Each structure stands twice: as structure tokens, then as C-alpha cells.
Amino acid sequence: FHPEKTRKFYSDIYARSPEGKASMLQDLEAGRLTQVDMLNGYLCVTGDRLGIDTPYNDALVRIVHGIEKGELPLSIENVQYFPHVHYPDREE
């Protein structure tokens, strides 16, 4: 896992299409249940089975479930529930 390469990859994608919106976000905005269990949840279960930690996917699943249940707001502030990642090119 290379956080900087991952950040650059997604930054480049979103820079080309800033009006784009993930289908999961569209579902949350419309008050619909998402496919988080089939997508990210599958990675968590597979990681558990193989003994591989998946802390970011685990956090994402918890956050999305919290939003679906009305326990968390649909807000960028939910990033606080992700494990901390240090990006060497950013001041923190």
C-alpha cells in the first residue's frame, strides 16, 4: 500500500471529472441503503479470512452503516473515524 500513489491516482481522476459523484454517495443522499457490504464489506471479510488487516475498509463500512441508520450525519467530518494516515508531502 502506497498512500501517496493512491492519493495521486484518485486526485487525478477527480480533477478530470469534478462533477462526478460515486453511486454510494448518491444512495446516501437519497436515503437509500448502499452496497457497502457487497463492495467494501467483502474486502473486510476476505481480509479476516486471510489474516489481513483492512482498517480503512472496516472504518468505511462502519461509517456508511452509521449514516444509513441515521446515527451519523452525511458529512465530510466522518473522516475523523478513519485510522490516521501520514502523507509525507503534507503538513499536519
Secondary structure, 3 states (H helix, E strand, C coil): CCHHHHHHHHHHHHHHCCCCCCHHHHHHHCCCCCCCCCCHHHHHHHHHHHCCCCHHHHHHHHHHHHHHCCCCCCCHHHHHHCCCCCCCCCCC
